[in-house]
Each structure stands twice: as C-alpha cells, then as structure tokens.
Amino acid sequence: MTAGAVVGVRTRPDGLAGTAADIVTVAKRNFIRVFRTPELLVFSTIQPIMFVLLFNYVFGGAIPIPGVDYINYLIPGIIIQTAVFGASNTAIGLTEDLQAGIVDRFRSLPMARSAVLAGRVLADTLRNLWVILLSIGVGYVIGFRFQAGLVNAILAVLVATLFAFAMSWVFAAMGLLTKTPEAAQAAVFVPIFPFTFASSAFVPTETMPGWLQVFAENQPVTFAINAMRYLVLGENEFLNLNAGQVGLAVLWSLLIFGVFFYLAVRLYRRSGE
C-alpha cells in the first residue's frame, strides 16, 4: 500500500504542481502573519495615505505642471514610491525568519527550496497590490482621475505590481546578505532614498541640476513612474510621455527580477551550507 492510499493522509504533488503548492503555502503563512500583527497592518495602511496627503498639500501649490493637475502628476510617483517602500519589507521579514530559525525549519521539510523565497515575495507583492489600490483610492477622494481610460488604468496597476514584485527580489537578496532585521532595516534605505527621491516622482527632472538629471532620467524608478504617468494621462509632450515607456518599464522590471532572483537563490543556497 502506498502512502497516498492511506485514508486521511495528504500527499504532496510532484513536479511543478508541488512547487506551486509549496509557494502558495508559504505565501499564505506570511500573509496571515500580517493580519496577526496589527501594528504592521496599521502602519502599512497609514503610510500611503500620509504620502498622498502630505505631498499633495505641501507641494501641490508650489509646483506648477502645465496642463496637468498636480494630483494627477503625483499619484503615479506616490504609487511607485510606496511600492518600493513596501517591497523593502521582504528583506526585513526574511531576516526575521532567518533569525527565528523558521527558514531552517523549512529546509528540514520535504518542500521545494525555492518556495521560501518565492512565497515571501508573493505575499509581499499581494500586500503591495493592496497599497497600490489604497493609494489610488485616497487619490480619488482628493481629485485624482485616470484620464486615459479603463484599460490603461488596469495596465497601470499591473505595471506597478510587476515593478513591486521585481523590487521584492532585490530586497530578498539584501536580506540574505545582511542576515539580521536591524541590519536589513538600515541597509534597505541606502538604495530607496536616492532612487525614489532623485526621480520624476514629485517634480519634473528638468528642474534638477544637470548631473542629477542624468541619473534621475536613466534609472528604473523613473522608468516605472513615467510608464504609470502615460497610462494615467495619455501622451503628453511637456512630460515626454509615450507608449514606449510602458515597454521600457516592463523590460526593466523583468531584468531586475532575473538578476536578483538568481542572486537571491544563490545566497539562499549558500546560507544553508
């Protein structure tokens, strides 16, 4: 009699189905943990609301954008910024599991080794999707509107979610390098601040000094924001928005995912040796 024939015994599927089941199980565990940690849920909800309100009402009257309401200019930048901040939780959560011995426990179980990282990233991406939708909802309350149609609005959410997914792999690799929550929390802000604030998120890059403008216009956060703006506003000559920016943002997201997925998996395997 095989193990699968025993009544009441659940067997793990083989191959890709088994790996997918493991990823979903780990993601479910991480997702449930968010709801069992009220302070984490509250702060991850408050943060995007604060960003939208503060940046709109602090900068909205001081930064004129010809032909565009500042709130419509701002929300794509806020969405990508909060998605990057949200993705940084991957590093912190992963190091907490490493320190608590949860990852070692997963390694001892008959499960796909990739599920630990992929499940963590999947859970954090779903949480980031909630943050993206929340930012849009708050923006709608204070005047934000999609001006390029429903299809582009859906594409904008998908582009932002894909970018958040890719960035979670960046922070997964950082978490495996830093190994402790304290170190991870300090380390994640090193890339976050220059890439989010030295971008087109809050002001046109043309207003920046020449040396900073070169960086701001040629980095992945700006590419993602410009793609979002095109999908929100449509073509805009002053802001140099065009359909090609969507493909460029997707290409960058896939490139970031490919590089940092490889690095994160290698670091994970090395950490278990």
VOPAGU-2260 file (C-alpha; in pm, 1 decimal, decimal comma):
REM VOPAGU-2260
SITE   aa  ch    i         X         Y         Z
SITE  MET   A    0       0,0       0,0       0,0
SITE  THR   A    1     137,6     340,6     -98,1
SITE  ALA   A    2     137,6     639,8     131,7
SITE  GLY   A    3    -113,4     812,8     -92,2
SITE  ALA   A    4    -357,3     523,7     -43,7
SITE  VAL   A    5    -380,8     569,1     331,4
SITE  VAL   A    6    -712,4     728,8     422,3
SITE  GLY   A    7    -674,2    1080,5     561,0
SITE  VAL   A    8    -309,7    1122,0     454,2
SITE  ARG   A    9    -245,5    1413,9     220,5
SITE  THR   A   10      41,0    1369,9     -24,5
SITE  ARG   A   11     239,4    1649,9    -179,2
SITE  PRO   A   12     203,1    1674,0    -562,0
SITE  ASP   A   13     515,6    1611,0    -765,9
SITE  GLY   A   14     699,4    1845,2   -1001,2
SITE  LEU   A   15     582,9    2197,8   -1075,4
SITE  ALA   A   16     246,6    2137,3    -909,1
SITE  GLY   A   17     424,2    2051,0    -584,2
SITE  THR   A   18     647,9    2356,7    -606,8
SITE  ALA   A   19     348,7    2580,9    -673,6
SITE  ALA   A   20     163,6    2428,2    -377,2
SITE  ASP   A   21     464,8    2493,7    -151,4
SITE  ILE   A   22     491,8    2855,1    -268,9
SITE  VAL   A   23     123,1    2916,0    -202,3
SITE  THR   A   24     150,1    2756,3     142,6
SITE  VAL   A   25     446,0    2974,4     242,8
SITE  ALA   A   26     279,4    3282,7      95,4
SITE  LYS   A   27     -37,7    3207,4     290,5
SITE  ARG   A   28     164,8    3172,8     610,5
SITE  ASN   A   29     333,6    3509,9     552,4
SITE  PHE   A   30       9,8    3678,7     450,3
SITE  ILE   A   31    -176,2    3555,0     758,0
SITE  ARG   A   32     109,5    3680,3     972,2
SITE  VAL   A   33      41,1    4035,4     851,6
SITE  PHE   A   34    -316,2    4020,3     982,4
SITE  ARG   A   35    -193,8    3875,3    1312,1
SITE  THR   A   36      44,9    4169,1    1354,2
SITE  PRO   A   37    -195,9    4465,2    1384,9
SITE  GLU   A   38      75,3    4730,0    1410,1
SITE  LEU   A   39     230,3    4613,3    1080,9
SITE  LEU   A   40    -109,2    4621,0     909,8
SITE  VAL   A   41    -192,2    4965,8    1050,7
SITE  PHE   A   42     139,6    5127,8     955,7
SITE  SER   A   43     145,0    4972,6     608,0
SITE  THR   A   44    -203,1    5122,1     558,3
SITE  ILE   A   45    -131,1    5465,0     707,5
SITE  GLN   A   46     194,6    5520,8     518,2
SITE  PRO   A   47      48,0    5553,5     164,6
SITE  ILE   A   48    -233,6    5775,8     296,0
SITE  MET   A   49      21,7    6008,2     457,7
SITE  PHE   A   50     235,9    6019,7     143,7
SITE  VAL   A   51     -60,1    6111,8     -77,8
SITE  LEU   A   52    -197,4    6380,1     153,8
SITE  LEU   A   53     133,8    6535,9     258,2
SITE  PHE   A   54     293,8    6555,9     -84,9
SITE  ASN   A   55     -25,1    6681,7    -249,7
SITE  TYR   A   56     -98,8    6955,2       1,2
SITE  VAL   A   57     263,6    7051,5      75,9
SITE  PHE   A   58     398,9    7055,0    -281,1
SITE  GLY   A   59      75,8    7083,2    -479,4
SITE  GLY   A   60      56,9    7461,8    -464,8
SITE  ALA   A   61     427,7    7519,7    -522,5
SITE  ILE   A   62     498,4    7300,8    -826,4
SITE  PRO   A   63     307,9    7402,5   -1140,4
SITE  ILE   A   64     275,9    7132,4   -1406,5
SITE  PRO   A   65     144,3    7288,2   -1731,8
SITE  GLY   A   66    -181,4    7132,1   -1843,9
SITE  VAL   A   67    -187,4    6874,4   -1563,0
SITE  ASP   A   68    -335,5    6890,1   -1213,4
SITE  TYR   A   69     -59,3    6818,0    -964,7
SITE  ILE   A   70    -258,5    6535,0    -802,1
SITE  ASN   A   71    -269,4    6353,4   -1139,3
SITE  TYR   A   72     104,7    6409,0   -1177,3
SITE  LEU   A   73     172,2    6299,8    -819,1
SITE  ILE   A   74     -21,2    5973,7    -778,7
SITE  PRO   A   75     187,8    5765,7   -1026,2
SITE  GLY   A   76     502,3    5874,2    -839,3
SITE  ILE   A   77     347,0    5801,5    -499,8
SITE  ILE   A   78     234,4    5455,7    -614,7
SITE  ILE   A   79     581,9    5354,0    -730,9
SITE  GLN   A   80     746,4    5509,3    -424,4
SITE  THR   A   81     517,5    5327,7    -178,7
SITE  ALA   A   82     558,1    5005,5    -379,8
SITE  VAL   A   83     936,8    5030,6    -334,9
SITE  PHE   A   84     898,4    5104,1      35,8
SITE  GLY   A   85     657,7    4810,1      65,6
SITE  ALA   A   86     895,3    4577,4    -118,8
SITE  SER   A   87    1163,8    4654,4     141,5
SITE  ASN   A   88     957,4    4455,2     391,9
SITE  THR   A   89    1076,1    4142,9     208,6
SITE  ALA   A   90    1428,7    4196,9     344,9
SITE  ILE   A   91    1309,0    4261,4     699,2
SITE  GLY   A   92    1061,2    3971,5     705,8
SITE  LEU   A   93    1312,3    3728,8     559,3
SITE  THR   A   94    1580,5    3819,6     813,9
SITE  GLU   A   95    1328,5    3782,3    1096,7
SITE  ASP   A   96    1254,7    3427,8     977,0
SITE  LEU   A   97    1627,2    3354,4     945,1
SITE  GLN   A   98    1695,1    3477,9    1297,2
SITE  ALA   A   99    1399,3    3289,5    1445,6
SITE  GLY   A  100    1504,4    2961,5    1282,0
SITE  ILE   A  101    1190,7    2938,7    1066,6
SITE  VAL   A  102    1396,0    2911,4     747,8
SITE  ASP   A  103    1598,7    2623,1     895,1
SITE  ARG   A  104    1271,1    2451,4     981,1
SITE  PHE   A  105    1151,6    2494,7     621,7
SITE  ARG   A  106    1477,6    2344,8     496,4
SITE  SER   A  107    1414,0    2031,5     703,3
SITE  LEU   A  108    1071,6    1975,9     547,5
SITE  PRO   A  109    1001,8    1788,2     220,6
SITE  MET   A  110     928,6    2104,6      22,9
SITE  ALA   A  111    1074,2    2298,8    -268,4
SITE  ARG   A  112    1365,0    2513,5    -152,1
SITE  SER   A  113    1257,2    2795,3    -381,8
SITE  ALA   A  114     921,9    2816,6    -200,2
SITE  VAL   A  115    1071,0    3001,4      98,2
SITE  LEU   A  116    1181,5    3296,4    -113,7
SITE  ALA   A  117     902,2    3283,8    -371,0
SITE  GLY   A  118     633,5    3250,6    -102,3
SITE  ARG   A  119     772,0    3550,3      85,6
SITE  VAL   A  120     786,6    3759,6    -233,4
SITE  LEU   A  121     435,5    3654,2    -339,8
SITE  ALA   A  122     287,4    3753,9      -2,5
SITE  ASP   A  123     466,7    4089,3      -5,6
SITE  THR   A  124     355,7    4154,2    -364,5
SITE  LEU   A  125      -7,4    4093,1    -267,8
SITE  ARG   A  126      32,4    4334,6      21,0
SITE  ASN   A  127     187,4    4584,8    -219,8
SITE  LEU   A  128    -111,8    4543,7    -451,7
SITE  TRP   A  129    -333,6    4646,6    -161,3
SITE  VAL   A  130    -112,2    4952,7    -100,6
SITE  ILE   A  131    -130,6    5046,3    -470,5
SITE  LEU   A  132    -511,5    5023,5    -472,6
SITE  LEU   A  133    -529,9    5215,5    -144,5
SITE  SER   A  134    -313,1    5497,3    -284,2
SITE  ILE   A  135    -538,2    5520,2    -589,2
SITE  GLY   A  136    -848,6    5524,4    -367,2
SITE  VAL   A  137    -713,2    5803,8    -145,8
SITE  GLY   A  138    -610,2    5994,5    -458,5
SITE  TYR   A  139    -963,3    5965,7    -597,0
SITE  VAL   A  140   -1103,1    6122,1    -279,4
SITE  ILE   A  141    -888,1    6434,5    -327,7
SITE  GLY   A  142    -929,0    6472,6    -703,3
SITE  PHE   A  143    -711,7    6218,0    -885,4
SITE  ARG   A  144    -861,7    6067,7   -1201,1
SITE  PHE   A  145    -744,3    5821,6   -1466,6
SITE  GLN   A  146    -763,6    6021,4   -1789,1
SITE  ALA   A  147    -660,5    5755,0   -2041,0
SITE  GLY   A  148    -942,7    5503,7   -1999,0
SITE  LEU   A  149   -1022,5    5187,3   -1802,9
SITE  VAL   A  150    -787,7    4954,5   -1992,1
SITE  ASN   A  151    -491,7    5182,4   -1925,5
SITE  ALA   A  152    -595,6    5211,0   -1561,0
SITE  ILE   A  153    -581,4    4831,4   -1525,0
SITE  LEU   A  154    -247,6    4822,7   -1707,2
SITE  ALA   A  155    -113,8    5090,2   -1470,5
SITE  VAL   A  156    -195,0    4872,9   -1168,6
SITE  LEU   A  157     -32,1    4571,4   -1335,8
SITE  VAL   A  158     285,1    4766,1   -1425,3
SITE  ALA   A  159     315,2    4894,5   -1066,8
SITE  THR   A  160     256,9    4545,1    -923,4
SITE  LEU   A  161     516,6    4391,2   -1156,6
SITE  PHE   A  162     769,9    4654,4   -1050,6
SITE  ALA   A  163     692,0    4589,1    -682,3
SITE  PHE   A  164     738,2    4214,2    -744,3
SITE  ALA   A  165    1078,3    4274,8    -906,9
SITE  MET   A  166    1190,2    4505,5    -623,6
SITE  SER   A  167    1094,6    4243,5    -364,4
SITE  TRP   A  168    1360,7    4016,9    -516,3
SITE  VAL   A  169    1615,6    4297,2    -479,8
SITE  PHE   A  170    1534,2    4322,8    -110,4
SITE  ALA   A  171    1523,6    3944,1     -69,2
SITE  ALA   A  172    1887,8    3937,6    -180,3
SITE  MET   A  173    1968,6    4225,3      55,8
SITE  GLY   A  174    1801,6    4042,4     344,4
SITE  LEU   A  175    2008,5    3730,8     281,8
SITE  LEU   A  176    2323,1    3944,3     274,5
SITE  THR   A  177    2250,3    4139,6     594,4
SITE  LYS   A  178    2108,1    3840,1     789,7
SITE  THR   A  179    1957,8    4040,3    1080,7
SITE  PRO   A  180    1642,3    4257,7    1088,8
SITE  GLU   A  181    1831,3    4553,3    1235,1
SITE  ALA   A  182    2095,6    4547,2     962,0
SITE  ALA   A  183    1832,8    4491,4     692,4
SITE  GLN   A  184    1622,5    4784,2     813,5
SITE  ALA   A  185    1923,5    5014,9     791,7
SITE  ALA   A  186    2050,4    4874,7     461,4
SITE  VAL   A  187    1727,0    4899,2     261,1
SITE  PHE   A  188    1718,8    5277,7     286,8
SITE  VAL   A  189    2055,9    5308,6     111,3
SITE  PRO   A  190    1902,8    5235,5    -233,8
SITE  ILE   A  191    1549,5    5354,2    -152,6
SITE  PHE   A  192    1617,5    5723,0     -92,3
SITE  PRO   A  193    1834,1    5809,0    -396,3
SITE  PHE   A  194    1623,4    5603,3    -635,8
SITE  THR   A  195    1282,2    5727,3    -518,3
SITE  PHE   A  196    1355,3    6091,7    -444,1
SITE  ALA   A  197    1606,2    6150,0    -728,2
SITE  SER   A  198    1341,5    6051,6    -982,4
SITE  SER   A  199    1044,3    6203,4   -1161,4
SITE  ALA   A  200     816,1    6113,1    -869,4
SITE  PHE   A  201     746,7    6462,7    -735,1
SITE  VAL   A  202     898,3    6716,3    -976,6
SITE  PRO   A  203     995,1    6713,4   -1346,3
SITE  THR   A  204    1354,1    6600,6   -1386,6
SITE  GLU   A  205    1421,1    6910,9   -1599,8
SITE  THR   A  206    1421,5    7119,6   -1280,9
SITE  MET   A  207    1716,9    6926,8   -1134,9
SITE  PRO   A  208    2088,2    7012,0   -1170,8
SITE  GLY   A  209    2241,6    6865,4   -1486,1
SITE  TRP   A  210    2447,4    6595,1   -1313,2
SITE  LEU   A  211    2145,3    6478,6   -1110,5
SITE  GLN   A  212    1911,8    6499,3   -1407,3
SITE  VAL   A  213    2120,4    6243,3   -1597,6
SITE  PHE   A  214    2081,8    5995,5   -1311,0
SITE  ALA   A  215    1714,3    6075,7   -1246,8
SITE  GLU   A  216    1613,0    6024,1   -1609,6
SITE  ASN   A  217    1801,1    5696,5   -1655,8
SITE  GLN   A  218    1710,7    5482,2   -1356,9
SITE  PRO   A  219    1438,6    5217,2   -1319,8
SITE  VAL   A  220    1215,5    5402,6   -1070,6
SITE  THR   A  221    1174,8    5691,7   -1315,7
SITE  PHE   A  222    1101,9    5448,8   -1599,2
SITE  ALA   A  223     826,1    5287,2   -1391,0
SITE  ILE   A  224     681,8    5625,4   -1289,8
SITE  ASN   A  225     682,4    5756,7   -1647,9
SITE  ALA   A  226     504,7    5441,8   -1765,3
SITE  MET   A  227     244,0    5492,6   -1493,5
SITE  ARG   A  228     201,1    5858,5   -1593,1
SITE  TYR   A  229     147,6    5766,8   -1956,8
SITE  LEU   A  230    -117,4    5512,4   -1855,1
SITE  VAL   A  231    -285,0    5772,5   -1631,0
SITE  LEU   A  232    -258,8    6083,3   -1850,9
SITE  GLY   A  233    -202,8    5956,7   -2204,8
SITE  GLU   A  234      55,9    6117,3   -2432,5
SITE  ASN   A  235     195,3    6447,5   -2304,5
SITE  GLU   A  236     461,6    6645,6   -2491,0
SITE  PHE   A  237     568,7    6856,5   -2194,6
SITE  LEU   A  238     623,5    6548,3   -1976,7
SITE  ASN   A  239     763,6    6344,4   -2270,0
SITE  LEU   A  240     512,0    6066,2   -2212,0
SITE  ASN   A  241     467,0    5798,7   -2478,8
SITE  ALA   A  242     362,6    5435,3   -2513,9
SITE  GLY   A  243     722,4    5314,0   -2545,5
SITE  GLN   A  244     779,2    5393,9   -2178,7
SITE  VAL   A  245     541,9    5114,8   -2077,2
SITE  GLY   A  246     750,4    4856,0   -2261,6
SITE  LEU   A  247    1067,2    5003,6   -2114,6
SITE  ALA   A  248     928,0    4979,2   -1759,5
SITE  VAL   A  249     821,4    4618,1   -1813,1
SITE  LEU   A  250    1162,7    4533,5   -1960,4
SITE  TRP   A  251    1340,4    4687,5   -1659,8
SITE  SER   A  252    1113,5    4500,5   -1418,3
SITE  LEU   A  253    1189,0    4169,5   -1589,7
SITE  LEU   A  254    1561,7    4246,8   -1595,6
SITE  ILE   A  255    1566,1    4334,4   -1224,4
SITE  PHE   A  256    1368,3    4019,1   -1147,0
SITE  GLY   A  257    1600,2    3797,2   -1349,5
SITE  VAL   A  258    1921,9    3931,6   -1196,2
SITE  PHE   A  259    1809,2    3943,1    -835,3
SITE  PHE   A  260    1614,0    3616,8    -847,6
SITE  TYR   A  261    1938,6    3447,7    -947,2
SITE  LEU   A  262    2135,1    3628,7    -674,0
SITE  ALA   A  263    1873,8    3562,4    -405,6
SITE  VAL   A  264    1855,2    3190,0    -485,1
SITE  ARG   A  265    2235,0    3160,0    -479,3
SITE  LEU   A  266    2257,4    3345,3    -148,2
SITE  TYR   A  267    1979,2    3130,7      -2,6
SITE  ARG   A  268    2153,9    2808,9    -101,4
SITE  ARG   A  269    2485,2    2936,0      34,0
SITE  SER   A  270    2324,2    3034,3     365,8
SITE  GLY   A  271    2217,4    2674,5     420,3
SITE  GLU   A  272    2562,4    2524,3     366,4
